[in-house]
Amino acid sequence: MDLNYSHAEQAFQTEVRDWLAGNLAPELAHKIKYEQALSRDDMQGWHDTLNAKGWLANHWPEEFGGTGWSAIERHIFEEECCLAYAPRVVPFGLSMLGPVLIKYGSEAQQKHWLPRILDGSDWWCQGYSEPGAGSDLASLRCKATRDGDHYIVNGQKTWTTLAQHANMIFMLVRTSNEGKPQQGISFLLIDMDSPGVEVRPIHLLEGTHEVNEVFFTDVRVPAENLVGEENMGWTYAKYLLTYERTNIAGIGFSMAALSELKDIAQDQKRAGRKLADDPLFAARMARAEIALENARITNLRVVSAAAAGGAPGAESSMLKIKGTEIRQELDTLKRKAIGAYAAPLIPEAFEPGYNGPMVGPEYAAPIAKHYFNNRKITIFGGSNEIQKNIISKMILGL
């Protein structure tokens, strides 16, 4: 297998780099590199910039506004965006709901919702996890009862990322208690401004407000907002999760983190020599780099399968496990590399306009915050233990 980029792919890589250099505002890239808080306008602005270029929905079919890029070109684009410190495009509408609507939604739903995802009219969040139903998602209890042309929704969702900015949420709801738990789940689209919807913030360990609890009390939802068939939501959820798990693996983020780690190891010294020259530390960096290169190849296999119309299962679970473990290992090595500077964590230092004291070099400031925030990535999207169960069932038949 030839793992080198073709001449055409190299030319595309250069095009992407040049475009990012000319269109990504330095102050926005600085915020990403140093883990400073992004406003809704920051995130939406980058979304709009990509959409204006026609590069936003690069994994959608061309007939729905996609780019027609190959899996390799999408991989190149995502990697170059991470290396340039471009903001992560909010994935819920674009990378999660969009593919589900394209595959399972009605023509009316596609015509209405897909353009609104692209132009930013709707900001989506995801309503999957509940108290007691996280990795064991089939245990969800949020209930939707049919009432004429509407569903009445009651229940709670938790860990709802960026719900404080969203005007729409796609939900898994229980519409039947008959048969296996997976057989009574439906996929519903809900307006966050509906009476009975309440969003409460959850503040994370490093001080940020990224996730939320969302409560639903007698919320009326038009029946036309049901995606696909009633009680078939588990099928749609599994399809969506292959996209989410591939995204969580974060290969591009790890490439950027590895580059940062190498720079830090060249700058920091132990016993009078560069940390990069310490045999034990250098060996850990090498192991992480080898694992990352293997994960990159697996990522290409997964996106290639998706491009061919498939919904990879075991491969995306493998990628989620290894990708998140690699990201956490790189976070750990960066903390080890900066030594005593890893201890202080000043949450307000990452808010706009902060002029207070910092501890250590500028590159040290976000490392502790990033380390703590990334503790979650081996849990959400289906914990890595659950992913191992998926792999054993799909490949070993256990």
N, C-alpha and C positions, 0 to 999 in steps of 0.2 A: 504494500500500500504506500503510495507516494503522499506524504503528509505535508509537502511543501505547497505553498500557494502558486497557482498558475500565474502567467504574466497578466492576464486579465484581472485576476483577483488582487494581485499586487497593485495594479493601476487603480482598482476600486478602493483599496486600502489608503492609497495616497490621496485620492479624491476626498474620502471621508475625513482624513486628518486635516487636509487643507481647509475643508469647509468648517470643521470644528474650530480651527484656529481663527477663522474669520468671523464666526457667528456666535461662539460661546463667550459671553462677557467674562472678563478676568475676575471681576468681583464675585460673580456667581460661582465660578470654578474654585475660588478661594474659600467660599463658604463650604463647599463640598469637601475640599481637602482637609479643612480644619474643623469639620463637624459643627459648624455654626448653624443655628436654627434657620430653616427655610420657611418663608411665609407662603400662604396659599398663592399669592401673586407670583412668587418665584417659580413654584412648581407649574402653575398654569401657563406662565410666560414661556417656559421651555417647551411645554406641550404645544403651544401655538406656533412657536418657531419651527419645530419639526413638522407640524402639519402644513405650514405654509411652503416648506421645501418639498413636501410630498413624501417624507421619510418617516412619518409617525407610525402608521400601521404596517410596518415592514413584514409582518408575518400573516397579514390578511390576503385573501385572493384579490387580484387586481380589480375584479368586477365590483368589489365592495370598497375600493379605495386603497388597496394594498400596493406594494412597490413591484411585485414580481421578482424580488430578489431570491437567489438560491439560499439554501441553508448555510452555506459557507459565507455568503455575503452578509447574511444577518448576524452570523457569529462574529465576523470582522467588525461590523458596525457596533455591536454591543461592546466588544472588547475595546475598541478605540474610544467610545464614549466614556467608559470607565477609566481608561488611562488618561483621558483629557480632563477628568473630574467634572463631567457633565452631570446634571441632576438625573436621578433615576426617574423615569417616566412613571407616574402613578399607574400601577398595573391593573387595577380592579375592573375598570371599564374596558380598557384597550386589550389587555393580555388574558383576561379571565372571562368576563362576560361576552366580549366580542366573539371569540371563537365558538362559544356555546350557542349564541344566537345564529351564527353563520351555519352551524351544523344542525341545530335542532329547532331554531326559532321559526315562526311562521313568516311568510313573505311580508305581511303587514308589520310585524315586529322588526324585521330587518330594515325595512324602509324607514321606519320611525326612529329606532334607537341607534342604529349604527352611525348615521351622519351626526347625531347629537354627541356621540362619543368622540368623534373626530374633531368637531368644531368646539368642543368644550362646553356645550350647552348643559350637559349633565356631568356631574362629578359623582362617581359610584364608590360605594364601599361594599364590603362582603359580610353577609350575615350567616356564618356557618357555626362557629363554636358557641357553646352554651356552658354554664356551670354544670359540670358532670357529663358533658358531651363535647370533649375536645378531640383527642385522638380517637376516642370511641364515638365517632360522629353519628353512627346509626342510633345512638341512644337519645338523640335530640327530642325535646318535648314541646318546643314552640309550635303552637297549634293553629291551623287555618281551617275554619269551618265554612262550607259553602252556604251562602245565603242569597239565593236568586242569582243576580248578575255580579255578585261580589263574594269575596272571601272575608271572614272576620278573623283577624289575627290577634292572638294573645300569647305572650311569653317574653323571653329575654334572650339576647345575644351578648357575648362578651369578647374581649380582645379585638374589638372592631376598629381596625386601623384607619385613622384619618376620618372617622365618622363625623368629627366636629366640622369638617369642611363639606361633607357630602350632601347632595340634595336627593340622591337615589340610593337604594340598597337592593342587591339581589340576595335572596334568602332561600335557605332550605327550611321547609316547614312540614309538620306532620299533618297529613290529611286523612290517614287511616291507621288504625291499630290492628288491622287484620294481618295474619301471616307473619313473616319475618319482619324485623324492624326496618330493614332496608326497603321493603316493598310498600311502605306507607308514607314515603317522603316525596314532596313536590318542590318545584323550583319556581319561586315567585318574585316579581319585581315590585318594589314598594317605594312610593314617594315619601321621603323623610319629613316633608312638611305636613303629612296627613295628621289629623287630630288623633291623639293617643300615642304618638311616638315621642319618646324622651331619651336624650343622650346625656350620659354622665361620664365625666373624664376619669381615666385611670392614670395616675402619675407613676412613671417607671423609676427603677432604682437609681438611674443617673439623672433624674429630675425632669425628664421631658414628658410632655403630654402628647403621646403618639397614638395610644389606644383608648378605647372607651367601652362602657356598657351601654346597651341600647334596650329599652323596654317598650313593649307593645301592649296597649290596653284597648281592646275592641277597635282595632284599626281596620277600616273598610278599604279593601283593595279590589279594583275592577278585575273580574274573572279573565278579561282579555290579557291581563298581565301574567297569566300562567304561561310558562315556557314549556312547550312540548305537551306531554300528556300528564294528567293527574296521576300521582303515585309512581311516576317514573323518574323522579328527581335524582335518585341515587345514581342512575346511569349518567346523567348530565354532570353530577358532582364529580364522579370519577374522571370523566373526560377533562373537566376544568382543572382538577388537581394535578394532572400530568403537566400542565402549563405552569401552575403555581410552584410545584416542586422543582422543576427545571430552573425557574427564576430564583428560588431561594438558594439554590446551589451557588449562584453568584460567581461564576468562573471569572468574569471580567473584573469584579471587585477584588478577587484574590490575586489577579495579575497585578493590579495597581498596588495592593497591599504588599506583595512580594517585592516590587520595585522600591517601595518606601522602606521596607525592612532592610534591604541591601544598602540603601543610602545611610540609614541609621547605624548599621553595623560598621560602616566605613568611618562614621563620625565619632561614635562612642569608643572609649578606650577602657581596657581592663589591664592592670599590672603593666602599664606602659606600652601596650600594643593595641592595635585596632581590634575591636570585637570580631570583625570579619576574619581575622587571622587566628582566632581561638579555635582549636580543632573541634572541641565538643559543640560549640555554638554553630560553627560552620557546617558540621555534620547534620544538625537539626534543620538548618536552613536548606541543605541539599535534599534531605528526605521530604521536606514540605514541597520543594520545587518539583521533585520527581512525581510526587502524588498529584500535584496540580497539573502537570503535563498529561498524566494519564486521565485525569478528570476532563481536561479539554477535549480529548479524543472521544470520550464517552458522550460529552455534551454534543459534539458534532453528529454522533450516531443518533441521539435522541431527536435533535431538531430535524435531521434528515428524514427520520421515520414520520414525524409530524407533517413535514412538507409533502410527503407522499400520501397523506390522508389518513394515516394511522394515529392511534392514541397509545403510545408506548407505555407499558406498565412497569415491569420489573426494572427496565433500564432507567426510567426516571426516578424510581425509588433508590437504585444504586447511586445515581448521581446526587440525589438529595443527601444521602448519608455521607458520602465522601466529600462532596462540595462543602457542606456545613462544617464537617470536622476539620477540613483544611482551613477554612476561614477562621475558625476558633484557634487553631494552632498558630496561624500567622499573627492573630491578636496577642496570643500568649507570648510569642517570641518578641514582638515589638515591646511589650511591657517589660520583659526581661532585659531587653537591649537598653532601655532608658533608665534602668535601675531605680534609684530613689525618686526620680521624677514621675514614676508611675503611680506613686501613692496619692498625691493630691487630686481631688476631683472637685472642681468649682462649677456647679451647674450653670450659674448665672453668667459665667465667662463665655458661654456659647450663644448668648442672646445678643441681638443687634444693639450696638452702641455701648457695649461693655468696655470700660477704660480702667478697670481695676488691675491689681497685680496678677502676674502669671508666674508659674514656677517652672524653671528650666527653659530649654529652647522651644521655639514656636511649634516645631513638629511634635513635641512631647505632649502638648496640651490636650489634644483630642484622643489620645491613645487609651486612657482609662475609660473614658466615656464610651468609646467604640467597643472596648472589651466587654463592659457590662451589658451594653445593648445587645450584643451578639450572643449573649448566653441563651437567648430565646430561640435562635435559629435551628437548633437541633430538636426543638419541641414543636414549634408551630408548623402548619402545613402537614400535620401528621408526624408524630414524634419519630425519631430514628429507630426506636424499638418497634413501632408499628410498621415502619418500612421494611425491617428485617422479616417480620411476619408475612408481609406482602410478597417479598422475594421468595421466601420458603414455599409459599402456596403456589406461586406462578411458575417457578422453575423446578422445585423439588417435589411438588405435589403433596406437601405435608399439611 
